[in-house]
Each structure stands twice: as C-alpha cells, then as structure tokens.
C-alpha cells in the first residue's frame, strides 16, 4: 500500500520530532519552507520515491511544485488543515533573516505581478486542525507508513531549526540544477550559511 502525496503533506504539517508528538500548535511557517522540506524529503532518500511524487522544477525561489498548492487547498477544504497569514516571521527567522524582500531582489525593477509570485517568502502558517490531528493519528497507526513517518521526523529534526536563509543555502548549494530559474540565487549564495 502506498501513501498519497496529500497524506505526506498532512503528516509533514502534523507530526513532531518524536514518536508520540502530534503538532497542532506550530505547523510550518511559509510556503517556501514547506516546499523545501517536501523537496528534501523526496530527494535526500528520507523516503522511498513516490510514484508520481511532487515533481519539483526549478522556479523563482528554487525547487517548486505547483501541486503542493492544490493539495493544501484540498486539505483545507476538507477541514484537515488551516492556513493563516502570520504577518511576521517565526522567532528563529526573525533572529536569523536580516534582509527584506526588496533586498533579496537586489533593487531589480519588477512588476506587481512578479512581486506577487507564489513561492517567494509567503508568510502563511499552515497547521493541522483537530480533524487533521485525528487523521494523522489514524495514519500513524498504519505500520506500513512507518518509513515515511520516520523520514518526515528526520527532515523536521535536521532542518526544522534552520533559518529560511540557511535552508535555502543548503538546498541551493546541494541542488544547483534546481536554482536555474531562481530570482534570489545570487543573494542566497552571497549570504552563505551561518551555522
């Protein structure tokens, strides 16, 4: 039995770092961070490759899959997750991210449509609901999904404390083929990793 991409997304948002932890309170802040976690999950051998996977492509902020947006909307319509505009970065990101969106773009002249691209530092927090937590618990009881659950926990444990800067730097330096369309590549690589 294989696990669906939507269930992987739900698990990514809902499980914590240890075996008994279901994380309703925190979730994941930012679509860019969520995209990169899912990309790393599939590409760093944390899980066996899913048949169709998320099929990431190089885009404006590195690896990107438009299917993630569809799946987030689907899960939200089912009442399994909720999203809210955070308006501010998490404490870790606020402490570590020392540049603004405009600085990221290096004063390039952009149209309003270009500035509103979906994968550039979107500040939404995605969390599971009580119904989502019940679904996560049900998935966790299915032992055939243990390798996927373990892979997600490893991703969250290894990269969960990374600032967005450091996460992007890691992805950009390890997967340069996914940065060919990036509008922030030079800035990310110039910054370097601070850990």
N, C-alpha and C positions, 0 to 999 in steps of 0.2 A: 504494500500500500504506500503510495507516495503522498506527500503533504503538498497542499496547494500554496501558491505564492501568497495568497491572502492570509492564510493561516501563519505563514512565516512572518509576514508583516505584523500580524496581531501579536505573535509571540515576541517579536522584536520590541514592540511597544509595551508589552505587558509583563515580561519576566525580568526579574532582577538578577543579581550576580550569583546568588547561591540557590541551592536546590529547592528551598521552600518559599522563596521570595517571589511574590506577585506584586508588581509595582503599579498601583493605581495612581499614586500621588504624583510621580515625576514624569513618566513618559520620556519623550525625546523632543528637545527644543530645536526646531529648524528643519526644513525640508532638505537643505544641503547636507546636514549631519546625517539625517535618516538615509538619504540616497547613498552616502559614502559607507555607512555601516552595512547596508544591504549589498553594496558592491563588494566590500571586503569579505563579507560572509560567503559570497559565491566564488570569489577569486583567490582567496587565501587558503582554500581547502579546509575551511571550518565545517563545511557540509559537502555532501556529495552533490555534484551539479544536478540541478533540477532540469528536467527535460527541456522545457522552453525558457526557464529562468526569467529574469527581468530584462535580458538582452540590452545591456548598457551600451551606450555610444558616447563618443567624445562630444562635449557640449560646452556651454559658456562658463560653467564652473567645474569642469572635469566630467567624470563618469556620470551618466544621466540616463534614466529610463522613464519615459512618459507614462508607462503602465502603472508606476507607483502612485501617481496622482489619481488614476481611475480606481485603483484598489483602495486608496484612502477614502475616496468619496463613497465607494460602495460600502465599506465598513462603517463609515459614519452614518449613512442612510439606514443601515441595519441597527444602529444604536450601540454598536460594539466599541466604537472609539468616539472621541470628541476632539475637536481642534479649537484652539483659541489663540487669538493674537496676543503674543506675550509683550510686545512693545519694547521690551528690554532683553538684553542677553542674560543668560544664566550668570550666577556669581563667578563661575570659573571663566566663562567667556568674557565677562566684563573686566575681569582682572587681567586676562591674557590678551584680549584683542585690543590693540592700540591703534587701529585705523578705522576710518569711516568708509562707507560705501563709495563716496566720491573719491577718496584717496586710493581705494582699490582700483578704480578705473583710470587713475593717472591723468585726470583732467581731460580725457578724451571727450569730444563733442558727441553726445548720444541723444537720440530722440527719446521722447517719453515712452514709446513702446519698447525700446531696447532696455531702458532702465527697469521696466516692469516685467522682465523675464522671470519665469517661474523658479529658477534654480539659483538665484543669486541672493544669499543671505536673507531668505524669507524668515521672518520672526514669528512663526507659529509653533505652538507647543502641541504635540499630539499625545493623547493619553487614552488608555482604555477606560471604559465605563464599568459599572457593576456587572452588566450583562457581558461585557467583554472579558471581565475577570473570570466569570463563570465558564465562558468558552475556553479561555486559556487553561483553567483547571482541568477541564474535560480533555483537552489536547495533551496536557502533561500526564494524564493517567494512561495514555496510549503509549505503551513501552516502545513501539516501533519508531516513535518520533524522538526518542531519547538522543540519538546523534545530532539531530537538528537543534534540539533544546540546548544540548551541551555546546554546540558551535555558537549559538547566539550568546550564551553566557560568557564564552571566551572572548567574543568580539566586544561585548559590553565591559568585561573586566579589563581587557587590554586597552581599548580605545575610549572608553567612557569618560575617563578623566582628562583626555586630550582637549585642549582648546580647539576651536574651529580652525585657527591658523595652523596648529600642529597637525591636525587631522588632514587638512588639505595638503600640507607639505609632504606628509607621509605618502599619501595617495599619488601626488604629482611626481615625486621622485621615484617611486616604485613602479608606477604605471604611466610612463611618459606618452605612450600611444593613446591614452585617454585624455590628453591635455591639448591635442592639436587644435581644437576649436575654442579653447579657454580664453576668456577676455581678462582673466586675472592672473594668468600663469606667471608672467614676469614678476609681478608683485609678490605672489606666494613664494616663488623660488628665491627672490631677493631677501625676504624676511627670514627664511631658514627656520629650522626647528629650534625651539628654546629649551628643550628638556634634555 
